[in-house]
Amino acid sequence: MMLGVLLARAGVHVVVLEKHADFLRDFRGDTVHPSTLEVMYELGVLDDFLARPHSELREVRGMIGDERVTLADFSHLPVHAPFIAMMPQWDFLDFLAEQGRRYPTFQLVMQAEVFELIERDARVVGVRAQTPGETLDIYANLVVGADGRSSTVRSLGRLPVQDVGAPIDVLWMRFSKKPDDSATAALGNVRNGHVFVMLDRGDYWQCAYVIRKGGYDELRRAGLDAFRAEIVSVVPFLSDRVAEIRSWDAAKLLTVKIDRLRQWHRPGLLCIGDAAHAMSPVGGVGINLAIQDAVATANILSGPLGRGTPASARAARARHAARAGVHPGARAVSHAEGRRSGEAADGRAAAQQVPDAAAHSGATGGTRGAPGARAHAADQEHKDGEPRRARRARSLRARRSNLWRSSGAARYGLICR
C-alpha cells in the first residue's frame, strides 16, 4: 500500500489489488516505529496520521520475574516523533488508502485475489485476478508482490525461498483492561521460563504468549485450565480475567516463519515486505521493514524508470543495502497498463499492449543475458542509423498508444497484496 501511495504521489497510474474485502485482521502487528513515523513526517502527513486513535509508547518496560526494568527509551532519538505509535494495522492501512485516494492516479481494488502471473518470453507482464464479479487481466511493466509471509505472488513467480527457521510460535489473545492496570502492566513479561507480551489497545489488552515451536498440540492436550494457570504464573494480575478465555478459539495460533528470498526479483516481478523476508514477531519490526522496502523501492527505481530505461538487476540488488539511507520523499515512476479479461483475447492484442523487453521499465533479473543487456548489445550492433530493436520498440509504442486512445484504457503500476 505504501509503495502505491508513493507511485501515485509521483503521478503514476497505479493499481493496488487487495484480496480481502477489508483490512480487518485480528492480531495484526500495530507497532509503528519512530522510523516509520519519520517517513510520515517527510511525506507531510504525520499530523493527520497521529490524529487517528492511537497510543504512544515512549519507553518499553518489562518485568523480569519481580523486577521492573526499562528495556528501551525512545525520547533521545533525533526524530520528530520519538515514540512507538500503537495503532491497529487495519487503521494504518485505511490511512494509507485514504492518502492514495487523494491522487487521481491511485486505484485500490478490493476482493481481487491474484491466482496467475501472465508471462511472455520469460518475463512477468501482468497478473490474472479473481473478483466477485469477474476475472481481471491486468498488464504491467512491473508487478510487485507485497502479499505477506504466505505470498501467492512469490509462489507463482517460482522465486526460491530460504527457510531460516524459528524456535517459537505465538498464541494471540485479548483480555479486558481495567483502570488500575497501568500501574502494574508491562509490555514484556518474563517469568518461570515463559514470555508474555501485552499491547495496549486502549480498552483491552492484545496479548501474545510465546510457546516453543510445534508445542501447540501439547498445550491443548493439557487443557484450558492448565493454560490459564500458566498465564497467571507469568502475569499474576490477570488472575481475575483469564476466565475470559472460554475456548481455544479465543487463543489464535501464529505459526512463526522466518524466511527470505534468495533473489527478490525476476524480469517484470519484484517482491517486498514479508513476501521477500518473513520476520519474527519479536519487536514488531515486520510492518516497519515493509515500509522501508517500499520507500527504498521508490528511491532506487525512480531514476531508471523515470528515464524509461529497464531497471537493472544491480539496481534491484542495491535496494537491499539502501534501507538505512533512503529518503522517504523519493518519487518512483513505473509504467504499465491495465486491461479487463477478454480485451486481450489473442496473443497479438496482448503483444500490442505490452512492449518487448527492451521497451519495458521494471525490475529485471540477472545480469548475463538479461533482456536489458541483450537490448543494449543489439543497439550497439547497428550504429549506422536507428537500431532495429529501437525501431521495433517505437512501433510497438505507437500501436499501444493507438490502443489506449481507442479503448480508453489507462496505464498502471501494479501492486498485489
N, C-alpha and C positions, 0 to 999 in steps of 0.2 A: 504493500500500500504506500509506504514511504517513497519508494522509487517512482511509483506512479505519480505522486504529488510533484516530485522534483522534475519529472519529464514534462508534465502538464505546465508547470511553472515556467519551463523553458519554451512553451508554445508548441510542444509536440503533441500530436494526437495519440492518446494512449488509452488502451482498454485494460482494465483490471477484471479478471474473472474470479469470482468468489463462489466456491461450490456450495456453500450453505445459504440458507435464507436470511440469516442474520449473523452477528458476531458473538452471540451469547453462548459461550462455552464455559461451564463452571470450572473453577480451579485452574484457570489460566494464570500465568505469571502477571503480576501487576506492579513490579518494582521498576519504576522509570528512573534510571540513574542520573546523576549530575551531568554526565557526558551527553546523554540524550536531551536533557533539558537545555543544555548549551546549544545543541542543534536547533531546538525550538526558538531559542533567543536569536540565533543568527538568521533564521528564516523570518523573524519578526512576528512570531505567533505565540511567544511564551506567555504573555499576559492572558491571551484567550485560552490557552491550554490550562493555565492554573486557575482560571475562572470556573472550570469544571470541578465537580465534587472530588475531593482527594484529601489525603492526609499527608503530612510531611514528616519524614524520619531524618532528623539531623544528627543523630548518633544511634549506633546499633548496640543495644545492651544484651548481655547474655547471662544465664545462670549456669555456673559450673558447680554442680552439687548445690550447696547452700550459699555459695559465694557469688555475688553480683559483680560483673566485670563489664567494662566498656570495650567493645570489640572494634569499633570504628567511630571516628568523629569527622564529619564532613565540613565542619564550619571553617576549616582553614583552606579549603580548596579555592583556587583563583578563578571561580566561575560566577555567573550571575544568579544561579540557584544552587547553593551549596547544601543540597539535601536530596534524599530519595523521595520522589512523589509516589505515594501508594495510590494507584488508580487502576481499577479493573481494566483488563486488556480490551474488553469489548468497548469501553468508553474511549480508550485511546484510539482504537481503530475507527470508531464513529467520528472522532475528532479529525483524524487524517482524511477520512472520506469526505467530511464536510469541507475541509480545506481544498481537497481536489475538485469538488464541485464548483468552487469559485472560478475555475478556469474552463472556458468553453471546449478545450481540447481534452478534457478528462471524462472518461466514461467508466462507470462501475456496473458490471453485470452480475447480479446475484443469482444463485442457484444455477450456475454454469459450471459443470464438472467436466474437466478435461479427461478424455479416455483414449485419445490417439494423437500422436505427433504426425504432422504432414511433412514428409521428407521428399526431397528431389535431389538427385546427384549427390547423395551422402550428406546433404545439408538439411537442417530443420528449417522449414519455410512457413510453418504455422501449426495450428492445433485444431482438433475436432472436439467440440464440447457439447454435452447434452444439457438442455434446459427443459423445464416442464413442458414447454410448448413445441420445441423443435430442436433439431441438431444444427449447430453453428459450425461453419468452417471459417476460421479467421487466419488470414495470411499475414505474416510479419517477417521483417528482416531480422529481428532479434526477439526470441521468445525467452522470457525469464521465469524460471521455476522458483517460486517463493512459497511453496505449499507444505512446508513443515517437515518434521522428522520422518514422517512416513510418505515422503514425496512421491506422488504419482508421476510427475513430470520427470523426476530423476530416474525412476524405474523405466519409464518409456524411452528415455534417452540413452539407456544402457550405459550409464556412467558408473564406473567401478567404485564400490564403497569399501572403505577400510573400517572394520569394526574395532574400535579402541577398547571397548568393554567397560562395564560399570559394576561395582560390587554391591550396589544398593538398588532398591526400589522404594517407592514412596506411596503412602496412603494419605489421601487428601480428605479432609472432613471439615465440618464447621461446628462451632459452639456459640451459644448466645453470649453476649457481652454485658457485663454489669458495671455500674458507675465507678466502683472502687477497684476495678481490675488493674487500672493503670499503675497503681502503687506497687503491685507485685508482678505484673506481667513482664516478660522479656521476649525478645524476638527469637533468640536461640536458647534452648534448654537442654543441658547435657547432664544426665544422671544415671547411675547404675548401668552404664554401657548403652544407653538409649539416647536418641536425639529427637527432640520435638520442637518444631518451628511454629510460631504464632504470628500471623499477619493481621494487622488491624484494618478491618473493612468498614469501620465506622460504627455500625450497630451489631456486628458479630465478628467472631474470630475465624479466619480461614487458617486451618492448621495442617501441618504436614508431619507425619510420623514416619521416620526413616526405618526401614527394615532391610535385612540382608537380601541380596539378590535371590529370587526364587523362593523366599520364605513365606509368601502369602498363604499358600495352601496349609502349611503347618500352623500358621496363626489362626486360620479358620477352624482347623480341627480342635484347637484348644478352646474355642468358644468365645462368645461375645463378652461374657463376664471376665474372663482372663484378659481379654484385650482392654476392656475398660480399666481393669486393675493396673495394667502396665502403664496406661496413660497417667493415672493418678500417681503412680510411683515416680514419674518424671516431673509432672506439674501438679503438685498436691492441691492447689486452689481450684482445680477443675473438678474436684470430687463431687460437688453439688450439681454438676450438669453433664457428667459422662453418660447418664441415662438417656440423653438426647440422641445417642447412637442406638437406635431401636433395632436396626438390622444391618447386615453387611452392605446393603445398598447405600447406606449413609457414609461408607468409607470407600472412596473411589481409588482404585489401584492405578498408579502411574508406573508403567514399566520403563525404567530409566534406560535410555540408549545414549551412548556416546560414540559417535562415528564421524567420519569425514570422507568427502570425495577425494580420490587420488588426483582427479582433474575436474575442475568445476565447470568446464565448458567443452563444447564441441561446436563445429560450424553451425551458426544460427541459434545456438542454445546456451544459456548461462543459468546456473543455479546459485542462489544466495540464501543467507539465513540458515535455519535448521535443515533446509533441503541440501545445503552444502556441508554443514558441520553441526550435527545434533549435539547440544551441550548438556552438561549436568544441570539439574535444577538448583544446585548449591549456589547461593549468591544471587540468584535471579538474573544471570547475565544474558540469557538467551535473546530476549527481545531487544536488549541494548546492542548486542553484537549484530543482530539483524539490521538495526537502524544504521550502524556503521557500515555494514556491507552495502546498503542502499546508497548512502552518501558517497562511499568510495567508488561504487559503480558509476554513479553520475559523474563524479570527478574525472575518472580515467577515460571514460568513453566519450566525454563531451567533445574533446578535440578531434579525434579521428572521425567520429560520427557526424560532427558538425561540418567537417570538410567533405563529407560524402565519400570517404575512403574506408576500406574494410578495417575493422579493429583487429590488430594482430594478436596472436597468442601471447606475445610478450606483454602487451598492454593488459590482457586478462590476468596473466600471472602477476603482474606488478601490483594489481589490486590487493593481493594478499598482504603485501608489505606496506601498503599505503595507509592502512587504517589509522595509525597513530597521527598522521599528518594531514588528514583530509580537511577540506574546507567545506562545511555543510552547505554553504550557499551556492555551490557549483551548479552549473546548468548542464544537464545532459541532453543530448539530442539523439533521437532514433527515428528511423523512417520505416513505415510498414503500411499495409493496407488490410482492411477487414472486409470480408465478404460473407454473406449468409450461405448456408448449404444449398447447393443446387445452382448457384450463379456461376460456379466454375465446374460445369458438368463434364468437361473433357480436358485432356492434358494441354491442348493448345490454348484454351482460355486461361488456364492456370499459369501457363508459361508467360502469357501476356501480363498477368497480374504481378508476378514476381520476377525481377530481372535475374540474370545469371550471377554466378558467384562474384564476378569482377565488379558488378554494379551494386552489390549488397553492402549495407552498413550493419555491422553487428559483431558479436564475439565469434571468432573463428578458432578452430582447434588445430594444434600442431604447427610446426614451422616448415618442415620439409614437405613439399607437395601440397601445401595449403592453397586453397583457391586464390587467395590474395597474392601468394608468391608466384603461382602459375600465371596469373594475370599480368604481373609485373614483367615476368620473363617474356611473355608473348608480346607485350608492348615494346620491349627492347629489341625484339627481332625485326620490328618494322619501323625503323627510324625515318624512312622516306615516306612522308605522307601520314595520314591518320591510320593508327593501328587497326587491324581488323577487329580485334576484341572491343576496342573503343567504339568503332562504328556500330558493331552489333549491340553493345550496351545502349548507345544513343538511340538506336532504332527501337529497342525494347522500351526505353523510357518514353519515347514518343507514342508508341502504341498503348502503353499503360496510361499515359496522360489522357488519350482519347477515350480509353475505357472509363476512367474516373469521370470525365465530363459527361459521358453518355449515361452512366449508371447512377451518378451522384454519390458513389462510394467515397469514404474518407480514408486517409492513411493513418495507421495506428502503430504504436509500440504496444507490445502485448506482455502482460504480467499475469501469471497464473498462481492463485493462492489455494 
